[in-house]
Amino acid sequence: MDPIKAALERLDVAIDHLETALDGYAARRRAERDALVAALEAARIGEIRAREKVNTVSARLDAAIERLQSVLEE
C-alpha cells in the first residue's frame, strides 16, 4: 500500500474518532443544558409557590393582628 494512501486512511480514521468524540461532547453539553433549564424552571415555580405562601401567611398574620388589636381596644 502506498504510504500516502495509508496515511490518508489513518487520517480519515482519526477524523472519524474526533467527530464521534465531538458528537458525544455536544450531546453531553445539550443534556447538561437541558437539565439546567429544567432545574431553573423548577426553581422559578418553587419561588412562585413560596411567594404565594408568604402572601397567604402575611395576610393571615395581618388579620390576626387586627383581631388582637380590636380585642385589646375593647
Residue pairs with C-beta under 8 A, 6 or more apart in sequence:
none
